[in-house]
Amino acid sequence: MKKIIFTKKDTAELLDVADRAPDKGEVRVKLAFSTVSAGTERALVTGNPGGGDGFRFGFPSSSGYSGSGIITDIGPEVTDFKVGDRVMVHGGGHAQFCTVPTKELVLVPDNVSLEEAALVIIAGFSLAAIRKAKINLGNSCLVMGLGILGLFSIQFAKLSGAYPVIGADLLPERRELAKSLGADIVLDPTAPDFSEQCKKLTPMDNGVNSVIEVTGNPKALKQALSSTAKFGKVILLGCTRTMTEVDFYHDVHCPGIELIGAHSGARPTGESHSGFFTEMDDCRVILSYLSAGRLDFKPIISEHHSPTEATEVYSRLASGNFPIGVQFDWSLLD
């Protein structure tokens, strides 16, 4: 079977790799789509040259953790899935086929496209951040950075009852897309009075109740802190891969602001509870909202590529010039 492998710095290739039949508790899936996770995969394909403490990724390596497809084979003791089921796959890789434990699968409703289903794992990162914000009806929410995670965050904040939902990004086209997906107001963070603009959009000019910081940019974190209301929350969804200076006394300690990490690994693994759902439970929630028409992921999908174009796709990613919502369409190999 074919799989995309990062063979050396800034280089991806579509190679032949071994396939295997499912073992006990596993299924084999023919992937339909797999989504590029730009931040993670840029670090992998470049070796993470900007990583702190000199940390580097080695080669060869592979990625691809948000996909969808059709089950082709069932292993022993599998009772919850059958051949032909449409499923969302966690951790299947960018590959023609994958064999994974059933705990990494969720059934996809008939009226949800496999393209949208291939975004669900990544969307779950944003939902986990929104849960940690503990938004109440009428709470304001600012989303800093309107890439793929920010656009998901806009929709989840709206569903949670936030008002106003404010989006901020350098690119006008991303700001307009955020408005079409539910943002009440969008702002340019390069404006010299950006934080004051944010405050004026909230009751009594106090600042926003919650900020979802997606960029991982140290400057954006400082803007987030200066835009947040007293006792507000800043949720760190983006991964800052460089050292960041924070004036904790004036910007965090005195106003009583909560800084909350929202890495995907910071979730319960066994049982969901208020504000902290397991990854697969969040995926089920997202798929149910997609099925009900209360979420829309189609505008977030920018490009489909044949896996044969992997070298060119990852060259663009390594250079930093990359759109949101890029997927590999594995049916193009048939």
N, C-alpha and C positions, 0 to 999 in steps of 0.2 A: 504494500500500500504506500501511498505518498504522504509525506509529512514535511512541514516547513521547519528547517533547522537553522539556527544562527551558527554558522560555521567559523566565522572570524569577525573581528571588529567591523561594524557597519555593514555586515553582509549576511543575507538570508538566502537559503537555497531550498528548492523543493526536491526532496530526496526520497529514495525507496528505503523503507524501514520494515522491520518484521511486524506482522499482524499476529494476533492470538485469539483463540476462542475464549469465551467467558468461563470463569471458574465459579465456584459456589458463591451465590449472592451477587453475581455480576451479570451485566448484559453487554452486548456489542451493539454499537450504534453507528449507522452510516450518517456522517454529518451532512447537513444541508448548508448551514452557515456557521461561521465562527467570526467573532468580532475582535478587532484589534484594540487592546487596552493601551492607549498611546503612552501614558506616563510610565507604566511598568515595562512595556516592551521597548521603549526608547532606552531606558536604563539597561535592559538586557542586551540589546543589539549593539549598543555603544560600549558596553563594559562598565557603565556607570562612572564615567570620568569625573563627574561633579560630585561624587559621593563623599561624605565626610569621613575623616580618619583614614583616607586612602583606600577605602573599600572598593573592590572591583568584582565584577562578574566574570566568570571564565567561559571558555568555549571548548567544544560545542555545547549549546544549550537550546532549549525550546520554550515556547510559551503557548498561550491560548487557553483561557479558562472560562470563556463565556460563549457557548455554542448551542446548537439545536440540531435535531435530526430524527431519524426513524430507526427504531429497534429492529435489528436483523436476526439476532440470536439471543437465547435466554440460557443462563447457566443454571445448575442445580439449585433447588430450594428457592427459586424466585417465583413469587406468587402475586406480587402487586403490579407486574408489568407483563406485556405479551408482545410477541413479534408483530410489527406494524404500528405500534404505539408511536405517536408524535411526542417527543420529549425535549425539554430544556436540559442541557448537560453542563455540569460544573467540572472544569479541569480536564476536558477531553483533548485539549491541544488544538493546534491548527493542523488537522489531519483528516485524511479521507475516511478513516474508521477509527473508533476508539472503543476500548473495553474498560468499563468503569463499574464500581459498586453501585447498587441501586440507590444508596443514600445520596448519591450525587445527581439524581434525576428528579424532575418534576414533570408530570403530564401537562401537555399544552392543550388548552381548550380548542375545540374545532374552529372557532371563529377568530382565533389569534394566529397571525402569520408566523411562520418559522423565522422570518427575518427579525420580527419584533422579539420573539422568544430568545433569540441569540444575543439580545441586549440585557436580558433580565438579571444575570449575575452582576453585571457592572452597575445596573440601576439599583440593585440592592445595597451597594455601598452608600449611595445617596440617601436611601430610605433609612438606613441605620443612623446616619448623621441627623436626619430630621427627627427621628425618634428621640435622640439624645437631647435635642433642643427643647423637648417637652412643650411644644407650642400649644397655647390656648386660643380659643376664638378671640380675634381682635389683636393678638400679639403681632407686632411688626417683625419682618424677617428680611435680611439683606443677604443676597448670594453674591459672593465675590468670585468672579470668574465664571464665564458662561460657555465653557467647553462641555463635553458630554456629561460629566458629573454635575456641573452647575445647572444644565438644562433639566436633568432629572430632578434636581433639588427644587427648582422653581415649581415644577408640577406637584411634587409631594408637599411642599410648603403650602401651596394653594389648597390642596385637598385637606390639609390639617387645620385649615381655618385661619391661616395667617393673613393679616391685612395691615398695611400694604405689603405686598411682596415686591421687593426692590431687587433688580438685577444690575450688576456692574461688570463691564468688560471693556477692553481697549478697542475691540472691533465693532463697528456699527452693524455689520450683518449679523453678528451674534446677538447684539442687543435687540435687533428687530425680531430674530427668531424667538428669543426669550419672551418678548411681548406676545407673539402669536401663541405661545404655549402657556400663557397665564400670568406673566409678570404684570403688575399694575403700573410700574414705573421702571425705566431703565436709565442708567447714568454712566457717564464716562469717568473712570477713576483718575484720569490725568487732569481733570479740572482742579484748579488750585483750591477751590472751596468745597471739594468733594464731601468731606465729613460734615460740613455745615449743611450742605444740600440734603444729606441723609437725615440729619436731625430735624430739619424743617418739615420733613414728610411725616413726622410722628407727632402724637399729641404733646402739646406744651414744649415742643422742640427738644425733647429729652434724649433722643437717640433710639436706635432700634433695640428691640428686646432680644433678638437672636441674630447672629451672623453665621452663615455657613461659608467658611473660608476654603475655597477649592484650589486656589492658584498655587499654593506652596511658596509664594513669593514673600520674602521678608518685608518688603515695602507694603504689600497688600495687608499683611498681618497688622502692621502699625496703623494703617488706615481703618481696618476693622475695629481695632480696640478704641480708636478715637471716635468712631461712629456709634458705639454701643452705649445703651442706657445704663444707669446705675443698677447693679445687681443683674445685668444681662448676661448672656452666654455667647461665647465665641467657640464654634465647633470647628475643629481642625480636621477637615476632610482631605484637603490637599497635603501631599507629602513634601515638606520643606527638606531638601537634601543638602542644604548648606547651613552653617551656623547662623543663628538669628539673634540679634540683640533686642531685648524687650526692657522697657522702663517699668519694671514690675511695680514699683512703689506708686507711681502716678497713674499708670494705665490699667493696672490690674488690682492691686491691693486696696487703694483708697476708694475706687468706685465699686469694689466688691464683685468684679466681673469673674465669671467662671470660664476657664480655658479647658476645653474638653476634647480629648483625642478621639478620633472616629476611624481608626484603622479597621479594615475588615476583620482582622484577627481579634479585635477587642469585642467579641460577641460571645454569648453563651453557646456551647456546643451541643447541649443535650435538651434543654427545655426553655421555651420562650417565657418571658415575663414582662411586665409593663416597662416600656422604653427599651427593652433589650430582647429582640427576637433572634432566634437562630437564623442562619443564612438561608436555609431551605424554607423556613416558615415565611420569611420575607419574600422569597421568590413566589411562593403560593399566593401571597397577598397581591403582589404586583400582577401576576397573571390573571387573577380574578378581576382586578380593576381594568386591565386591558380588555378582558372579555366583556365587561360591562360598558365599555366605551368611555370610562372616566379617566383614562390615561391615553396619550397618543405618542407613540415612539416613532412613527413613520417619518415625520419631518426631521428627526435627528439622524436618520441614515443618509449619509452624503454620497457614498460610493460603494459599488460592488466590484470585486476583482476576481478574476480567475486565480487559483493558487499558483498557476504558472507565472504570474506576474509578481511573485513574492519578492524577488530581488529588487525590482524597481520600487515596490511599495515601501520596503524597509529602508531603502536608500533615502527616500523622501522623509521618512520618519526620523532617521538619524540626523538629517540636515536641519530638522526643526520646522520644516514647511509641511504641515500636515493638517488635513481637515478633521472634523469630528465624524463619528459614526461610520468608520470604514470596516467593511466586512469582506471575507472571502466566501465566494459561492462555489461550494464543492461539487455541485451538479455539473459545473462546466468541465469537469474532468471525465464525465461519462461519455 
